Amino acid sequence: MVSKGKVFDIALGLVVMGTVGVLMGQTMGGGLMSLAVVIGVVLGVVIGFLGGRRFLISILAGTVIGGMLAWLMVGVDRIWVGAGAGAAMGGFLGVQISMLLDVRAARKAATEQVETSASS
């Protein structure tokens, strides 16, 4: 049975990556919109299933911030460009931050293991 957290992660992936697919489809043109949306949704489900909640939240934050900045700087007509660029930057930064947090956790676990074995 699938837990509620896993269902939430999959739904979050569906929404976030589906939105990114729509933004990419806008950029590529109307003929490729459906392909971009399908690829985005499939990637979102896979990322959600694998537990990429931090990654998805960073993309969501990048989308919103990028869209708001584009709206403030160039107006309503180009919000989708700013949101798409923000999603890309959010994803990039999310991966980098996640890797740094994993390195920090591994270093902390190694330090605790050394301290435990030294005291034995």
Secondary structure as UniProt FT lines:
FT   HELIX           4..28
FT   HELIX           30..32
FT   HELIX           33..49
FT   TURN            50..51
FT   HELIX           53..74
FT   HELIX           76..78
FT   HELIX           79..119
//
